Amino acid sequence: MTDDLPFRLPPVASAANANMPADVLSPELLASLLVDGDEELAAWTLRSAIAASTRAAVYDGILRDAMRLVGENWRSGRWSIAEEHLASRTLLAVLEQLRPATTPRSRIGPLAVLAGVAGEQHTIGLICLEQVLTDDGWTVANLGADLPDTDLAGYVARQQVMLVALSASEEPRLNSLTDAVVAVRVAGGMRPLPILIGGIIAYQPGVKERTGADGVALDLAQALAFARKHRPAAS
Ligand code: B12
């Protein structure tokens, strides 16, 4: 009997998804789906949540909370690195399924470059940001984890970049972050290139001043607001 289950199973007819209540998904349920490697059900529930809200709200909310639970269980020793890796791997596959459809608009929007600074391995937040900016009409080049500042600078110098978003987590990455900001400034030359910082390091007081960036975002909603504020007017 399905009533005994702690959650509802996906409807057989996909049209029924539109009627799914938004409160079906909890961070606990999502974390358990991810750690079980249940890509299909996790993707279905997240897709339904996005349909009932916005992508940024779902990623800033239930998705982040679910991964916080994964982190807490990992740190407390309840789950091992194996469980954390499976949850992260499943989430990466789910996010691939949830990618916004590519449209002609997404190829001609202003270019935003995203990167994890040298030494940084957390990439899930960057992928979430990539999708939110793509939905908002940006063309996004997500350069991924652990990008040396010289390579970032070379890319910025070669492309018509309109926004740079850099990510880092731990305090030891502060120097890499500052190096990356300086490298982007030099590569941008006379162009006023807005630089945004995100990731867990964004919670450190004074990180904007210490790195010389233009903005710091604690979540995707703030990142989107920064991107919109600095978006070049359509010519
Ligand atoms: C998954 C994970 C990993 C995976 C990452 C896999 C991957 N491909 O990304 C792996 C195993 C690689 C990893 C490694 C490590 N991790 Co880790 N990890 C996590 C975990 C469990 C989830 C992170 C995540 O993806 N969350 C989901 C996303 C959606 O949420 P988010 O990261 O919070 O991002 C939100 C915002 O910050 C923002 N955002 C995120 N990125 C960006 C970027 C930009 C530019 C902008 C604008 C916004 C933005 O949008 C998101 C949505 O709101 C967290 C636990 C936690 N509390 O978050 C620990 C955590 C981040 N890790 C931590 C640590 C300590 C490590 C290691 C040092 C562990 C170790 N001893 O090796 C290494 C460091 C590796 C490195 N050199 O970078 C600590 C960091 C503590 C700190 N900052 O002081 C945490 C908090 C765990 C903990 N409680 O201790 N980790």
Boltz pocket constraint, residues with backbone or C-beta under 6 A from the ligand:
constraints:
  - pocket:
      binder: B
      contacts: [[A, 56], [A, 59], [A, 60], [A, 61], [A, 63], [A, 64], [A, 67], [A, 68], [A, 69], [A, 70], [A, 71], [A, 72], [A, 74], [A, 75], [A, 84], [A, 88], [A, 114], [A, 115], [A, 119], [A, 120], [A, 121], [A, 122], [A, 123], [A, 124], [A, 125], [A, 126], [A, 128], [A, 129], [A, 165], [A, 166], [A, 167], [A, 168], [A, 169], [A, 170], [A, 171], [A, 196], [A, 197], [A, 198], [A, 199], [A, 200], [A, 201], [A, 217], [A, 218], [A, 219], [A, 220], [A, 223]]
      max_distance: 6.0
